[in-house]
Amino acid sequence: MNPTFSNWSGLITSKPEKILSIANIDQAKEAVNYAQEKDLRIRTVGATHSHSPLFTNDGGMIITTDELIGPITVDEEKQTVTIPAGIKLKMATRELWENGFSFTNQGDVDVQSIAGLIATGVHGTGITHPSISSHVKDVSILTAGNTRIRASDNYETLEAARLNLGVLGIVLDATFSVTPRFYLHEHNWQENIEDLVARVDALVAENDHFEFFWNVDGVETAYAKTLNPHEGPPDPLPELKGQYVDRAHIVFPSERTMKHTEMEYSVPFESGLECFQQIRTLIRKGTHNILWPVEYRTVAPDNGWISPARDRKTVTISVHQGITEPHEPFFREAEQIFLAYDGRPHWGKVHYLDREQLSGIYGDGWEKFWDVQRKLDPKGVFVNEYMQSLQPR
Ligand SMILES: Cc1cc2nc3c(=O)[nH]c(=O)nc-3n(C[C@H](O)[C@H](O)[C@H](O)COP(=O)(O)OP(=O)(O)OC[C@H]3O[C@@H](n4cnc5c(N)ncnc54)[C@H](O)[C@@H]3O)c2cc1C
């Protein structure tokens, strides 16, 4: 019987025929040969932190990349870093710091693999900060033809690779623009949600990074956080409540150990607060018993073909649910609200959209993305059933 392979939350499972770990390009090539001989579809995984069925692969091959690691290479003059695909962000940012650099922004956690981050367009918060995919300068990919390509050799390939959903081939390493290392000053506090909402736009404008969480706790408290560059050095600032200074890569991530699932939509910045209030009203109705928080963040516009922040200033709103509670009825209702605000789903989180809806959202970008995919992988070796269901016919 085939083994079960699940994502981090344990809610997305499949039964691949083969699970294989790769540590280098030769092993990657062997895996591709094996899969083609046996007519198995391939999905490659990183830290399995995505919440959508991106890598489900019943009867196919799952390639794990925890061993696809090695030294990072910093180009000080160009201010870029090349990182093996399987390295986790935590490790990469530490090494980067030792070399004098930081990522300009990071998301909530730093446990993801480098390839997983760019496959799903991971973002943090900050209205001047686009997603990590915008910082991608090159991606090295082993394609279905068992050839290693450099995405930067061709404009279209690079555009597809910077947010690639894992369907172009096995990502071996990626090159990012980085910035001289810096310290961050974190300030977190609690505040009545209505008071906070009244000054959210100012907080977004005045701080490099701002976000808040709200959950239905009966007292209407919001948990807000700002991060701003600081000259350092690390300082616990014991005299100031909820504040400290440390290295950027230490301050950006938080601990998120409680297993959950999540839906996140990007909406135009101007509608962010109104959309949030609609989601809040839905939760307060109490039909769905949602005790998990709603998260509100911002992302700068970017021009990625299938980036949720494509061409617009963005607010991202995330809803969560514990893994032992039902989430689908709530998520489906929340999704209707997000869509009414022209929302675009996060690629690594739950959504229920079909190919027509995604094509409607991304238009020519969706077509261009899949044109590159078909060119690199005409037989769809890297396209699982789920991705087939979304691929344009
Ligand atoms: C607790 C938690 C916190 C999160 N916080 C944030 C956040 O702050 N911001 C945000 O935007 N998202 C966030 N996410 C979502 C998550 O970061 C993304 O879904 C990300 O893709 C996960 O990276 P991963 O390494 O786990 O990738 P996986 O989930 O393993 O895979 C994701 C995709 O990457 C592809 N892939 C992985 N490795 C390779 C490879 N070597 N070659 C080709 N394709 C590959 C897979 O095929 C798949 O399509 C969070 C998720 C969790 C569970």
The ligand as a Gaussian input file, in Angstrom:
#p B3LYP/6-31G(d) Opt

LIG

0 1
 C        2.630000      28.689000      10.251000
 C        2.643000      29.235000       8.865000
 C        2.998000      30.559000       8.665000
 C        2.987000      31.094000       7.364000
 N        3.308000      32.413000       7.200000
 C        3.269000      32.965000       5.970000
 C        3.569000      34.346000       5.763000
 O        3.882000      35.089000       6.688000
 N        3.483000      34.831000       4.497000
 C        3.120000      34.070000       3.448000
 O        3.033000      34.576000       2.326000
 N        2.855000      32.743000       3.600000
 C        2.919000      32.183000       4.825000
 N        2.632000      30.856000       4.990000
 C        2.428000      30.015000       3.803000
 C        3.731000      29.257000       3.447000
 O        4.828000      30.038000       3.816000
 C        3.835000      28.996000       1.950000
 O        2.786000      28.188000       1.580000
 C        5.180000      28.363000       1.481000
 O        5.053000      27.864000       0.201000
 C        5.624000      27.219000       2.262000
 O        6.965000      26.893000       1.904000
 P        7.393000      25.378000       2.019000
 O        8.863000      25.248000       1.907000
 O        6.736000      24.777000       3.178000
 O        6.765000      24.836000       0.637000
 P        5.845000      23.556000       0.433000
 O        4.561000      23.756000       1.134000
 O        6.609000      22.329000       0.727000
 O        5.589000      23.663000      -1.135000
 C        4.966000      24.788000      -1.672000
 C        5.138000      24.782000      -3.169000
 O        6.522000      24.861000      -3.471000
 C        6.875000      23.838000      -4.406000
 N        8.270000      23.449000      -4.146000
 C        8.884000      23.283000      -2.957000
 N       10.181000      22.971000      -3.149000
 C       10.372000      22.914000      -4.488000
 C       11.510000      22.658000      -5.327000
 N       12.741000      22.421000      -4.840000
 N       11.328000      22.685000      -6.671000
 C       10.110000      22.965000      -7.201000
 N        9.011000      23.224000      -6.457000
 C        9.152000      23.207000      -5.122000
 C        5.880000      22.719000      -4.126000
 O        5.744000      21.874000      -5.233000
 C        4.619000      23.511000      -3.853000
 O        4.018000      23.843000      -5.080000
 C        2.626000      30.282000       6.264000
 C        2.272000      28.944000       6.471000
 C        2.278000      28.426000       7.768000
 C        1.869000      26.994000       7.981000

